[in-house]
Amino acid sequence: MITAFFRGRLGNHLRFIYTTFKYCKNKNIDFDKIAFVKYSDTKFYEYSYYNRNSDYYRHIYYMNECFPMYSEYLQSKFTLSHADLAKQKLILNASTNHNHKDNFYFYLYSSLKISFSNCDEELVEQLFYNKKYYDKVFEERNYLGNNLGIHVRRGDFLTHRSFKKSVFTKDSFNDTIKNNLNKFDKIVIFSDDIKWCKGNLENEYKDKVIFDETKSACDTIIRMSSCREVIKQSYSSFSEWGKNLSPIINRIYGVRK
């Protein structure tokens, strides 16, 4: 059995799940061998790493919030109530020699280096498209059509040593909108700081701009991916997945190019 562990929030969850399945696909490992610790089982967090980590409660929150977005197929993979790690080998990178017939587990979302430049759309759809849930999100609001989604990540990026250089400044934010005004019908702003976006947007652009104020991360990423194009924030796995899902969602919902 292959057991997968991951941490972080929604974007990192999607990255690690995809990486696990893509790794197995590349290695011709049967997907039936893949399983995740049951999402609602707190035994998942009893290992010493999580007891030392401040993300403990964030994990529980996001596992519950992310779950509806997963396809019914992927949801069925969350079946383990407990993983006996002592009986499993740890795989930290794709070059590690191991026998695929043995039990092993993957640990942390960045363990395996899988390229996302050419995302496997068939695999992404199999894992992350839940028709019932997506339809429900789109009933309330969707941006399907000739619209541009812009993800403005702030929050923890503002103080992160490596990531803060990628955060939108007021000028870069306005320039991005200005350069795309005539290419799309509407521009939709997605952000963890919508108040900042509204306060720093030039007045002349507001008739063309929509601010998405969805609170759920799951709903937000689906609505972002319903845009024709997505401008992602560097280093943000959340916006990376908004962009990865966009061509799939537009194809499924029959948006004409």
C-alpha positions as CSV (number, residue, x, y, z in Angstrom):
1,M,0.0,0.0,0.0
2,I,1.2,3.5,-0.8
3,T,0.2,6.1,1.9
4,A,0.5,9.8,1.1
5,F,0.9,12.5,3.7
6,F,0.8,16.2,2.9
7,R,0.6,19.6,4.7
8,G,-0.3,23.2,3.9
9,R,-3.5,24.6,2.5
10,L,-5.6,23.9,-0.6
11,G,-3.0,24.7,-3.3
12,N,-0.4,22.4,-1.6
13,H,-3.0,19.7,-1.1
14,L,-3.8,19.6,-4.8
15,R,-0.1,19.7,-5.8
16,F,0.8,16.8,-3.5
17,I,-2.2,14.6,-4.5
18,Y,-1.5,15.2,-8.2
19,T,2.2,14.5,-7.7
20,T,1.5,11.2,-6.0
21,F,-0.8,10.0,-8.8
22,K,1.5,11.3,-11.5
23,Y,4.5,9.6,-9.9
24,C,2.6,6.3,-9.9
25,K,1.4,6.8,-13.4
26,N,5.0,7.4,-14.6
27,K,6.2,4.3,-12.7
28,N,3.3,2.1,-13.9
29,I,2.1,1.6,-10.3
30,D,-1.5,0.6,-10.0
31,F,-3.6,3.4,-8.6
32,D,-5.4,0.8,-6.4
33,K,-2.3,0.8,-4.2
34,I,-2.7,4.5,-3.3
35,A,-4.5,5.5,-0.1
36,F,-4.7,8.5,2.2
37,V,-5.4,8.6,5.9
38,K,-9.1,9.2,6.4
39,Y,-9.5,13.0,6.2
40,S,-11.7,13.2,9.3
41,D,-9.5,10.9,11.5
42,T,-7.3,12.9,13.9
43,K,-4.9,10.0,14.1
44,F,-3.4,11.6,11.0
45,Y,-2.1,14.4,13.2
46,E,-0.8,12.3,16.1
47,Y,2.7,11.9,14.6
48,S,5.4,13.9,16.4
49,Y,6.0,16.3,13.4
50,Y,2.5,17.7,13.6
51,N,2.5,18.0,17.4
52,R,5.5,20.3,17.0
53,N,4.0,22.2,14.1
54,S,1.8,25.3,14.3
55,D,-0.2,24.1,11.2
56,Y,-1.9,21.5,13.3
57,Y,-5.4,23.1,13.4
58,R,-5.0,24.5,9.9
59,H,-4.7,20.9,8.6
60,I,-7.9,19.8,10.2
61,Y,-9.8,22.9,8.9
62,Y,-8.5,22.6,5.3
63,M,-8.9,18.9,5.0
64,N,-12.6,19.4,5.8
65,E,-12.9,22.4,3.5
66,C,-11.0,20.9,0.6
67,F,-12.7,17.5,0.6
68,P,-15.9,18.5,-1.4
69,M,-13.7,19.7,-4.3
70,Y,-12.1,16.2,-4.8
71,S,-13.8,13.9,-7.3
72,E,-15.8,11.0,-5.9
73,Y,-13.0,8.7,-7.1
74,L,-10.4,10.6,-5.0
75,Q,-12.7,10.8,-2.0
76,S,-12.8,7.0,-2.0
77,K,-9.1,7.0,-1.5
78,F,-9.4,8.5,2.0
79,T,-10.0,5.2,3.6
80,L,-7.2,4.5,6.1
81,S,-8.0,5.1,9.7
82,H,-4.4,4.6,10.7
83,A,-1.1,4.1,8.8
84,D,1.6,1.9,10.4
85,L,4.6,3.8,9.2
86,A,7.0,1.4,10.9
87,K,6.1,-1.2,8.2
88,Q,6.5,1.2,5.3
89,K,9.5,2.7,3.5
90,L,9.8,6.4,3.2
91,I,10.2,7.8,-0.4
92,L,11.6,11.4,-0.4
93,N,12.5,11.8,-4.0
94,A,11.8,10.2,-7.4
95,S,15.4,8.8,-7.7
96,T,15.2,6.7,-4.5
97,N,15.7,3.0,-5.3
98,H,12.9,0.9,-4.0
99,N,10.8,-2.1,-4.9
100,H,7.3,-1.0,-5.9
101,K,5.9,-4.2,-4.5
102,D,6.9,-3.0,-1.1
103,N,4.8,-0.7,1.1
104,F,6.0,2.9,1.2
105,Y,4.8,6.4,1.9
106,F,5.3,9.9,0.5
107,Y,5.8,12.7,2.9
108,L,5.4,16.5,2.3
109,Y,4.1,18.2,-0.8
110,S,7.5,19.0,-2.2
111,S,9.1,15.6,-1.8
112,L,8.8,14.6,-5.5
113,K,9.9,16.8,-8.4
114,I,7.1,16.6,-10.9
115,S,6.9,19.2,-13.7
116,F,3.7,21.2,-13.8
117,S,4.6,23.0,-17.1
118,N,2.5,20.4,-19.0
119,C,-0.2,19.4,-16.5
120,D,-1.9,16.0,-17.2
121,E,-5.4,17.3,-17.8
122,E,-6.9,13.8,-17.9
123,L,-5.4,13.0,-14.5
124,V,-6.4,16.4,-13.0
125,E,-10.0,16.0,-14.1
126,Q,-10.1,12.5,-12.7
127,L,-8.8,13.8,-9.3
128,F,-10.3,17.3,-8.9
129,Y,-13.5,17.5,-10.8
130,N,-16.6,16.9,-8.7
131,K,-19.6,17.7,-11.0
132,K,-22.1,18.0,-8.2
133,Y,-20.0,20.4,-6.2
134,Y,-18.8,22.5,-9.2
135,D,-22.4,22.9,-10.5
136,K,-23.4,24.1,-7.0
137,V,-20.7,26.7,-6.9
138,F,-21.6,27.9,-10.4
139,E,-25.3,28.2,-9.6
140,E,-24.4,31.1,-7.2
141,R,-21.8,32.8,-9.4
142,N,-19.4,31.9,-12.2
143,Y,-17.2,33.8,-14.5
144,L,-17.3,31.4,-17.5
145,G,-16.8,33.4,-20.7
146,N,-14.3,35.9,-22.0
147,N,-13.0,36.9,-18.6
148,L,-9.6,37.2,-17.0
149,G,-8.9,36.1,-13.4
150,I,-6.1,37.8,-11.5
151,H,-4.9,36.2,-8.2
152,V,-3.4,38.7,-5.8
153,R,-1.7,36.8,-3.0
154,R,-0.7,38.9,0.0
155,G,-1.2,37.6,3.6
156,D,1.9,35.5,4.6
157,F,3.7,36.4,1.3
158,L,4.2,40.0,2.7
159,T,6.7,38.8,5.3
160,H,8.2,35.7,3.6
161,R,11.8,36.2,2.8
162,S,11.6,34.5,-0.6
163,F,8.0,35.2,-1.7
164,K,7.5,38.8,-0.8
165,K,9.3,39.9,-4.0
166,S,6.5,38.4,-6.0
167,V,3.7,40.3,-4.2
168,F,1.8,42.8,-6.4
169,T,2.6,46.5,-5.7
170,K,0.0,49.1,-6.4
171,D,1.6,50.0,-9.7
172,S,2.1,46.5,-10.9
173,F,-1.5,45.7,-10.0
174,N,-2.9,48.6,-12.0
175,D,-0.6,48.0,-14.9
176,T,-1.7,44.4,-15.1
177,I,-5.3,45.5,-15.3
178,K,-4.6,48.3,-17.8
179,N,-2.7,45.9,-20.1
180,N,-5.6,43.5,-20.3
181,L,-8.6,45.8,-20.4
182,N,-9.3,45.5,-24.1
183,K,-8.6,41.7,-24.2
184,F,-11.4,40.6,-22.0
185,D,-15.1,41.4,-21.2
186,K,-14.4,41.5,-17.4
187,I,-11.5,41.2,-15.1
188,V,-12.1,39.3,-11.9
189,I,-9.8,39.9,-8.9
190,F,-9.3,37.0,-6.4
191,S,-7.3,37.8,-3.3
192,D,-6.8,37.0,0.4
193,D,-6.9,40.8,0.8
194,I,-9.7,42.2,-1.3
195,K,-9.8,45.3,0.9
196,W,-6.3,46.2,-0.3
197,C,-7.2,45.5,-3.9
198,K,-10.3,47.8,-3.8
199,G,-8.3,50.5,-2.1
200,N,-5.5,50.5,-4.6
201,L,-7.3,50.1,-7.8
202,E,-7.4,53.2,-10.1
203,N,-11.0,54.6,-10.3
204,E,-11.1,54.5,-14.1
205,Y,-10.8,50.7,-14.2
206,K,-13.6,49.9,-11.8
207,D,-16.4,49.5,-14.4
208,K,-14.6,46.6,-15.9
209,V,-13.4,44.9,-12.7
210,I,-15.2,42.4,-10.4
211,F,-14.0,41.7,-6.9
212,D,-14.7,38.1,-5.8
213,E,-15.4,38.0,-2.1
214,T,-15.9,34.3,-1.7
215,K,-14.8,33.1,1.7
216,S,-14.3,29.4,0.9
217,A,-10.9,28.6,-0.6
218,C,-12.5,25.7,-2.4
219,D,-15.2,27.9,-4.0
220,T,-12.7,30.6,-4.8
221,I,-10.3,28.3,-6.8
222,I,-13.2,26.9,-8.8
223,R,-14.5,30.4,-9.7
224,M,-11.0,31.5,-10.5
225,S,-10.5,28.5,-12.9
226,S,-13.8,29.3,-14.6
227,C,-12.2,32.4,-16.1
228,R,-10.9,32.1,-19.7
229,E,-7.4,33.0,-18.6
230,V,-5.8,33.3,-15.2
231,I,-2.8,35.4,-14.2
232,K,-1.2,33.5,-11.4
233,Q,0.9,34.9,-8.5
234,S,4.5,33.6,-8.6
235,Y,5.2,30.9,-6.0
236,S,1.5,30.6,-5.1
237,S,0.4,27.0,-5.6
238,F,-3.2,28.2,-5.1
239,S,-3.1,30.4,-8.2
240,E,-1.1,27.7,-10.0
241,W,-4.0,25.4,-9.6
242,G,-6.5,28.0,-10.6
243,K,-4.6,28.2,-13.9
244,N,-4.2,24.4,-14.3
245,L,-7.9,23.9,-13.8
246,S,-9.0,26.7,-16.2
247,P,-8.8,24.8,-19.5
248,I,-10.4,21.8,-18.1
249,I,-13.4,23.7,-16.6
250,N,-13.8,25.7,-19.7
251,R,-13.9,22.5,-21.8
252,I,-16.3,20.7,-19.5
253,Y,-18.7,23.6,-19.4
254,G,-18.6,24.2,-23.1
255,V,-17.2,27.7,-23.2
256,R,-16.5,28.7,-26.8
257,K,-13.0,30.0,-27.5
